[in-house]
Amino acid sequence: MARRTTKQDVPDDFEEHILDIDVGEEMRSSFLEYAYSVIYSRALPDARDGLKPVQRRILYTMNDMGLRPDRGHVKSARVVGEVMGRLHPHGDGAIYDALVRTAQSWSLRVPLVDGHGNFGSPDDPPAAMRYTECRMAPSAVAMTADIDEDTVDFRANYDGREQEPSVLPAAIPHLVVNGTTGIAVGMATNCAPHNLVEVVQALKHLIKHPRATVDDLMRFVPGPDLPTGGKIVGLDGVRDAYETGRGSFKMRATARVETIGRRKGIVVTELPYTVGTEKVVERIKTLVQGKKLQGIADIKDLTDRENGLRLVIEVKNGFVPEALLEQLYRLTPMEDSFGINAVALVDGQPRTLGLKEMLQVFLDHRYDVVRRRTSFRRTRAAERLHLVEGLLVAILDIDEVIALIRSSDNAEEARGRLMQVFDLSELQATYILEMQLRRLTRFSTIELEKQKSELEREIEQLDAILADNALLQKVVADELTEVAKTFGTPRRTVLLESAGVAVTASSVPLEVADDPCYALLSSTGLLARTGSVNAEAPGTASDDHGGRANHDVVVSAVATTVRGEIGVLTSAGRLLRLGVLDLPSLPPSAHDPNLSGGLPLTEMLSLAAGERALALCTLAADGPGLALGTRDGVVKRVNPEVLNRDEWEVIGLKDGDEVVGAVQLTTGDETLCFISNVAQLLHFSASLVRPQGRSGGGMAGIKLGPDERVAWFGAVDPAAPEGSVVVTASGASTALPGTEAGAVKVTPFSEYPSKGRATGGVRCHRFLKGEDTLVTAWAGTAPARAAAASGAPVDLPPADGRRDGSGVPGSQPIAAVAGPLASRLAPPGPVTG
């Protein structure tokens, strides 16, 4: 209520001051202050640790509260209250929302908070903070590690009573790995999540090659890796984003066509990032009711905690499921776009960052953190060494020290006399006075001498790190390797160069010509068919890195026909029937086909957990059949024996054993080859292996010692032994698979003599210090081509004639190796079965 001021209310000595202020100027000034506050204090992350202020304050507060992964959970409301009262003077709802997001596995690639209770779903909000509990995840410990060792700067909180970090030490490249989203005033940010192992490989490459280009880095980070999996279709927008900080890409759901009862159905197992099942179901129902989508009989959401996402869309009889799936991609959120706008704070200023800039800012931050931590530890060690040296002086004349202290009137006098008589510093004298007499024994002297030597050695090592930039970089690289081993997980998102040929109801004919073709399987699990393959070795287009970007190798190929059927052999010893017509068709290529337009095998076949597809084969009942090798060294030859069902076993495996390699034999005289994890190579003729029925368990292939296993099994063309090579890469068995490039060696296959079946073979690789296993092994027709887990090409060293020599450091981990495709194929033609 307005109050009128009367003459009696005004003091006699009151002097009135009225300032005329322009309203427009005041609005501009206030708005700028508000915009500045939102940009720097709420919406944009710091490029160094990738965290917004509220996220940083949550992690710092939880670290201060001691909510470690080995401690019990506490109420989320307690954490929110601490953050709001001490550091973040905003609404508790905003703080809790940020805490919840850092705990959701479908929001972050590497969650930072371990939540207990209902933290929501892609469709549903979480329970109230009074019902949920939380604690730090192990990754959050890595983000705050060494924060008490003067690694980062601190500043006053909002009321000046406490100190908070301006940035976290951040051992994990959070901005690139987990991405971020935020809307400020006049600007916004939106970064996609990536795979931690791939990002660490790119960081290590950038450490060694500071002038690396975006194309160089994309060999390690070919594209985003979304927490919800799915597919990314088209990588041009991704490259634009990596180059300029702005770009967009399409995300697609992972779906496959299955037989559901008497109908065909589309089963969706992965959805685009930030899209939930309820949104998809609601959109489909709206389209069906509006007569804009036909052919759907029913839709069921069978998602649960045990089996994960499973959305079943039943298709009416008479409709082509593939055509309906294309309509679903076009009309529903099953295909969505993601716009990258990588804006973050660098030196306190908002900047749009490309991939290299984001990685470089993080590296510079880690250099600073490790340098400051090293300096802090060096100071602490020097201080402790100073005290130890004083103690050693005192122990040499312990009786005189005790007598001097007893004859002194007070502690101040005793301190001064100790400093004068024994030439001690004030710090040393004070420490001696405060020490218990029981520590001044002969045994303590031995301990002190040992401690002095250790401290001197530690100071020497720390000084070396501070003085040598290369050593500092090695420390950072080693710590990044450890982070990848600890928190790294396999890639979830499949990258496709393009969507391929769209399938519509009108484009699918009733009858398809049964033309000869090849069925192909790539190292990243993509399936496709093609009409022809050049009979020559791979051309220059394949060998050029620019043309080979994201081009994974073809690990298995078989001649068949378009309307024929083939088999897919798995590590569980199962043979799965697959119709060739269901495979996407690739145009003929002048060199090995690029399978980026293929379909993931998991969309067409159901594999058990841990089961892998190894090879393709024909279903012909005659001919030399298949050759299989198992992890325990068993070899078997078997004919498929076509049965009237979709899957059957082709080998009887013992408990704990699995198939590690399989080949389609063409003559029966191929050379079969085993390579063990301890670098023993054995090869012998396939004619020495007696064919067995599909229920047989095989026979001894290679002799293995305790704790040894087969790393690779395959066949080498006996007609071209001079043109065959052996590729091996050694590493440590304790390393996380896919994180260690190892020492790579290429050797002519002719260097290895043939041995009898069931023998131990000959050594094919010499281990260096720290190595005890082969992380990669392969033998076949040259020239060999290698690919990383992302499908990017990996350079191999020249062939080395030493059969048991050690390798050279690889550029990145090798996931698969294969020879020229044409050398493994017979002309396509009619295939029985």
Phi, psi and omega in degrees: 000133178288143182241126180283132179271120179260171183295328180291336182282340187267126178298157182295325183268014182286131178244119186282132176234116178240124180254129176272119182239134178289126184297319180298318179294320178296319178296316179298315181296313181294321180294321178296319178296319179295315180299317179300317181296317181293317183294313189267338187247357184218310196265326187257140178277158171279132184294342183285306179257355176071016185248144169282162181306318183293321178294318179298319181291325177297311181295319180295319179293317179296324176294318177295327180281352179074028181276063183285163180299336180270003177258170179285159176289153174234164180300137178298328180297328179293317178295315180299318179297318178297317181295316183291320182286326185265317194232328190238091186279058178231187184294146180293333179297318180294321179293316181293322177300317179294321179296318181297316183296325180288352179256352186270121182291340179269357177256320181244142177291325176231092181301148183255343182239136177266104183266147178231118184119195184275099177260023173085190178210176177302340180254331190247146177284163179283169173289166180297156185297339180285346181259337184261160179230159183206165171200172181291139169279159178306327179294329177292327175297321177293329179289329183255003184300140176066019182290340179269013180246035177056040181273336181225163178277148176247156178219166181289146177283190189296332180250005176076008183269337181227172178247144176225152180287141175283340177200153177268156178301324170052082175286345179255133176288077192298320184299319181280319186286314184259348181068185179194164174212143181188148179238117177255199178265111179084359178203161180214165178224145178203106182244140182273147175289156180223170179279129184298317182298317180293320180295319179296320177299319178294321178296317179295324176293321180292328176297316182282330184231082183300338181265017181301144179268174177297322178298322177297316182290330180287348172290336178259322180243084184287342181175172179300156175232099190280145181301330182268004179078231181077195181233146171252121185254118180088118185252005179296317179294327178295316180295322177301318180295320179293331181277314188247346184093355179228136179173174180214158178213161180263138176249137179236148175290154173266119184220154177217157179266127180230161173271120182241102184066237180263001183242163168274151180215156176256119181254118180262122182248344178216139180244161177301157180304132178073006178256130180255165183295323182297324178295319179292313181299316180297319180293319179296317179298320178297317180293320180294316180294328179274009179061023179266352180220122182241159175102358181262122179273321183197159177221130183229134176261104183256025181292135174211173183292328185283315185258353180077199184290133177206104179248117185255122179246109181279136184256136178293149177298138180099351178253145180276116183302321182297321178292321178294323179297320177297321177294322178296319176300322186280328190253346185236171177292006175295343167232125183221163180250152178233120179263119179272127175221084191279083177253129179210166181274125176235118184055037177081004182240138177291130180221147174270122190245137169276181183299312182297319180297318179297317180294321182292320177298318178296317180298316179300321178296317180293324175301314181295318180297312182293322179295315180292321177296318179296317178297320178297313181293327178293319178296315179298316180296321179294321178295317179294320177299322178299318179292319180298319178297322176295320179296320179296322177296316182293321183292328178300327179234055187297322181296317180294324179296315181295317180296320180296318181292319182292329182275356180274147182284327181209176183294325182294319178293318179298321179297314181296319180292322176298317180296323184282315186286317187255007178056050179258158173279167180297322179296316180294318180296318178297318180297320179294319180296326183273355183279148175283142183297330184294344179277346182268067180241174180296322179296323177297326178298315178298318179297319181295320178297318178295318179295323179296316179297318179296319180294320178296321178292320179296317179297322179296317179294318180293321176298323180295320179295318181292331184270338187243114181295324180295322178292322176298316179297323179295320178299315179297316180296319179295320179292324176294321177299318179294322177298317179296320178295322186281317188246356183289145177224159180296158179296140179254328186265132177273133180258127178238131180298322180208169182281353182075195182280121181294139180257124176234164182299324182283341184267358179258106181287160179290322181241131179247134180298136183274064183282153175295147179200178174242138171262134187234145175232127182263170183292337178266011175085024178265140179246144177198172173228152180215154186277330184207157177224136179302135182283353180268172177293164181306138182277183183293335179294327178283330184277346179280132184297325179296319181282343184257007182304129178061026182259096180284158184279155176273113185268342180207141179212148181213141177280134183204199175231163187299322182261011179275186178230148178231172177246148175244116181268132184247170180293343178274005180079018179262148173246119184253132180281140182217130177281129182293328182299334181285347182278142176294142182268132177256147177291154176302146183236149177286347178218193181306132184297149174268116185273016180298341177268007180280178179252141176300137181301327182294344177279345185249336181226151178261118178251147177287166179299127181085353180277138182236145173278129185255317187201160173258153178209161173281166177253025179290134181280343179255183180090179183290343175080212184249155170237131182236146173231139183250168181298329181272009175090018179270141176240146181210140169250135185208146171266144183302327182052073187308125179248163183271055174205171189278344180205151176199162180273144179243001177203142175271105183271143173281164180300132178087350181265159176207159177281130180253344180198150178209145180222147172273115179282144180249329181239337185087356179251012179297159176267117178274143187224131172250141170228123183269168181290346177260021172069040172253128182246132178226131175224148181203168184285144177295340179292343178279354181254117182285129178299145180231165173289167186293340179274351181292156183262006179082190180221172183297129179254306179225144180276126182241148175272179178301140178065011176263157180211166177276128178270330182204146174220139178188196183230149178240137181292116182290344182284344182224058181295329181289336182263014180253150180226163175242128179248125178226149175221125184259158178191194180261137181290343181276350182284148176293130181306135178088004181250346186244121181291324179075180177262119189259140180220138175241125185228140175301136181297332182294346179287345186254118180288153178285141176234165181288154176301146178073019173255181185271348180077199181234159181287138182241358181200134178262127181282141174268178180298132181089354180254142179212008182203162172267125177268342177215140175209143180194151174217139180172190184289135177279158359280139180282146177234133182244154179220150175277177181298331179282349184098351181290146181291149178236128180289139177251147179288166176296159181295138180245130184286351181277115185288332180247021179285168176271166184265186176248150182304130179279159180282328177196164182299140180262128179261331182203152177225144177206160176265188178302136183296318184299330182289347182254002188242141166267160179303137180291149180191184179303134182238129178294138178089000000 
